[in-house]
Every structure is written in C-alpha cells, then in structure tokens.
Amino acid sequence: MYDFTYHRPETLADAEKMFADADDGQYIAGGQTMVPVMKQRLAMPSDIIDLERISDLKGISRDGNVLSIGAMTTHAEVAGSGDVAKAIPALARLADDIGDPAVRNRGTLGGSIANNDPAADYPAALVGLGATIHTTSREIPADDFFTGLFETALEEGEVIVKVSIPVPDKAGYVKFPQPASRFALVGVFVAQIGDSVRVAATGAGPCVFRVEAMEKALEKDFSASALKGISVPGEGLNNDIHASADYRASLISTLARRAVAAAE
Amino acid sequence: MIVLKERFVMYFRCTFPPATPALEFAAVMPVISLTVNGNPVTVDVEARALLSRVLRDQLDLTGTHVGCDTSQCGACVVHVDGKPVKSCTMLAVQADGENITTIEGLAKDGKLHPMQEAFRENHGLQCGFCTPGMIMTAVALADENPELDEMSVRKGLEGNLCRCTGYQNIIHAVLDGAKAMRS
C-alpha cells in the first residue's frame, strides 16, 4: 500500500479537524475492509484518521425500548453483549456469524455500515429494525442511509457516532453465507414491532432493500405460511459466478420464510 | 478522494487499477511501543507497515506466517490484548501500546504449550504452515469457551485455512488441547 500519515485522535472534535486539515483524509474503524482496500491500492489516502481511541464511539446501552450501539463497537462485542442478546437475540446471532473470530475482534458496526458492502449483514439488520444512525451532524433513518452500491448518505468528513435501534417484539435473520467469504449471498432480516413488520434483504441487490409485499402479508399474519406465493423478481438483482439473479430471488423467498420461523 | 465505488467495481472485476504515482514517504516515521511476548519493544515503523510485517521483518518473529495476505487464511493470527486478530489486516501503528502474543510466546521454559502439544500428539498438521495461526486461534477459543464441542471448534476455526490435510485431526487437537489447558 502507499504510505500515509497516521493519526490517532482521542476526541471526535480532533478527528474532524484532522480530516478537514488533510489533503485526502480517510477515517479507519476496525480496518477489516479499509486495510485490504489500501493493500490493493484501491484507495490511497494522504492521511489515515483512526477512530479506535475515541471513547464516545464505544459501548452498548439500553434505555427503555431503544438499544444504542456505539459505532466503534466490534462485532464480537455485539455478539457477546447480554443487553443485545436479551433485547434482540437475532442481532447478537447476526454479529456472531460475520466473517470469523479474528475479523469479529476488529471489525465494527460503524465501519460496516459506512462501507455499505452490498453483501454485509448489518445493513439488513438496521433497515429491518428501522434503526436510526446518529452522526456528528444529524440523525439519519436507516431507510435513507443506505443509498447504493458502497454508497451512503454520509457527507465528506461526517462520522457515525452510534445507532439507536427500537427493540422489536420479534425479529429473525437468516443468511445463506457465501462459503468462502461468509458474506451473505443473500440474507433476510424480518422484524415485527407492534402492528408494523419490516423485511430487509441484503446480498441480493446492489444495496439492501425492503420487500414491501412480504411486509404487508406479514402484518396481516406473522407466519411463514403467509409468505406463500410471494416472490421477488430476479430483474436487477446481483448476477455473478456465485449465484444467478433468479437464484438470489428464490433465496429471498426461502430465507424470509425461515427468518419468520426463527423470529423470537 | 478517489472514487471508491469505481475502484471497488474494478476490484470485483479483477482488473488492475490504473498506475498511480507513489506518494512521498511520510516525513516522520512513527515510533511505536508495545509488549511482545512479555517483552517491551520500541520500534520505528512505516505508517503503512502491517503488524505481520513488523513482527516478521523487524522483530524477527517469523513464526507468524503470512499465507494469503488478504485476511482469509488466518496463518498470521496473533493475540492483541488476548484476542485473536489477523496481523496482516492490522497496521503496526494500531498496535501501539498493546500487548501482543505470537506463537513464539506460548511455550514456557522449553515446554510446549498444551495446545501445541495437542497438535503434535494428534498429528494436527501436515506441512505446518497454517499451524501457528491455527494454534493462536485455538488457544483463544479454548480460553473464551470452557465447554468446547466439535461444532463450536469448527465454527471457531472458520477463519483458518489448512490446504494439506483437512481438518479432522486439527479438531481433535483443539478439543484435546482445550481439555489439557483446563487441567
């Protein structure tokens, strides 16, 4: 990788100043995507600003029916948190199935959603649960945050501070992992909150998306059988050597039924 | 900022990025202080140096292997503050102030660590290239899970690849090693 100047701020204000002062700054969270990207010379920032030592970005807390997770919380911390397991067991299991143990010890929730890999797990959870992303300048609903292939609503220099997630009555997540990378070939997150149901699919398209036909059916009857006959067209879905678009479409229906059955 | 999206698409299509001029070296080389296998170490590193490279090339701890160098094979796993991480996917500067354990730090007084001994006893290796990473992952797995069973070992080793011999004896070794660590 090309060389750069490394910064390790301890406050958000310092981090933002370092970013603003840099020619071509780049924040780094757990580095599990950013380091490989720099090794491949797909990015050549002049300055790397490491968010790891900023304590405001860490931690998990629950206030009533809202679970808050700091952006620099690792996947292993989410997977191992008693608060998360109690409030949203599906989210704890999702975190525990990301990558492998070594990756989970470095990779973070904030890094994952800022990168918005089309096959990442967390975008499905945040859209499926109707979470809110809190940044240094505003609050963004998850529905508006993930805007396209590796694209988010984040502005230049904006930092994700935490996400707040409403605790659902029931939620389930099932993914078909790509056998080599453990990324989701397709993953479907289903959540029921009061009378409302959300269904979010990752891995299938260029970016996480909701499946409204399934949501409507599940709002009437939250059962796997309610999804019978509802399918998503393959048109526009990802089509590669691992799976055709039609196969991915078929996986959405299958995994959605399994996610409903697994929801707790 | 280089448009990451376009670069990612190039990456997925396995085309090479266009040639770009090398940046000048950062003016000041960072100095980091860390503890490696119980010994305090201070070392000058390039900001871009990977932890795996500094361990191997600057500290001569070549037991940490670099297999794929793409975060997948796990041959480079070391413990950072007791937790297994892929040292090819962490900058050495990020380890400043941390406590690092490598495969060289496991044996004590010339006696193999119980997990190393279990790999030897169970023939949990063939060529041995993946073994340092396997053992570092296995030691942490056993530390974190008092009740290991075969499935939890298989899941725990998902980030470590062996390309010679299959995993059966490695699983036996981890289960035996975990038992020996508890006794």
Interface residues (C-beta under 8 A of the other chain):
Chain A: M1 Y2 D3 F4 T5 Y6 R8 D24 Q26 G31 Q32 V35 P36 V37 M38 K39 Q40 R41 L42 A43 M44 P45 S46 I48 D50 E52 A76 G99 D100 P101 A102 V103 N105 R106 G148 L149 F150 E151 E156 A180 S181 R182
Chain B: M1 I2 L4 K5 R7 F8 V9 M10 Y11 P17 T20 A22 L23 E24 F25 A26 P30 E46 A47 R48 L50 D69 T70 S71 Q72 G74 V77 V80 K83 P84 V85 K86 T89 M90 L91 V93 Q94 D96 T137 A140 L141 G156 E158 G159 N160
